[in-house]
Amino acid sequence: MNDLCFPVHGAGLGLRRDFIAAAAEHSPTQVDFWEVAPENWIGVGGRNGRLFRSMTERFPFVCHGLSLSVGSPTPLDLTFLGRLKAFLDEHEIRAYTEHLSYCSDDGHLYDLMPIPFTEEAVRHVADRVRRVQDVLERPIALENVSYYAAPGKEMDEIDFVKAVLLEADCGLHLDINNIYVNAINHGYDPEQFLAQLPGERICYAHVAGHYVQAEDLCVDTHGADVIDPVWDLLGKAYEHFGVFPTLLERDFNIPPLEELLSEVACIAELQRRQHPARPERTAYG
């Protein structure tokens, strides 16, 4: 993949049903693009379906999936992929990303499980990503995930992530909070990890909050405000790679929309303060 162009630009927010009516009515100017999990909106009708359609007709949207299970040992769900493609096409979704993990094995596991960091797993995941891209007729990007154990580990996390992206020739959905959480939990330098990522593959990024359970254990909850070290790491990412689209994730303990918009404004302010080595790319290649 040569220089993946950004599908959106600026600062974004994950759209939730808690505030979709307010967002649709007031069109907050702080938000340059929106994100949804397609599984939460495929087939939704009624008032929420109408509100969602009114927003996708007016604003740029990206999708971050929950159930593709790209690392699963079981076959890809082609029925789901067909419904997903129709949804992405209908709403003119700018980008589709998924987690570099798996969540099914003869049934849904309702959690994101770590893929073994092995060469065999690299080949397995890359093959499945190529098949998904063929079915969807569009490129996808994979998110670096948080994990709490590394069963069967034969290579470092950074080498596994880079190998999958290269072998699959897909984009990187960069999650800044996941780097920070993993760095605490597994004892590595987050800035060093960040600097080794292939910046040319970044599609867009996430920032989010997490729960500190112990000095050496953070849990990726998306249920709290973004903390200063994560904001600092995002700033370092901009310094290293240039400014890229960045979205605020909040899935639990959702505050009023105004409070979320203040964090989105923090993203935009960080972006304005940076002097990227190259200008932000805005056309999706």
Order of alpha helices (4+ residues) and beta strands (2+ residues): beta-alpha-beta-alpha-beta-alpha-beta-beta-beta-alpha-beta-alpha-beta-alpha-alpha-beta-beta-beta-alpha-beta-alpha
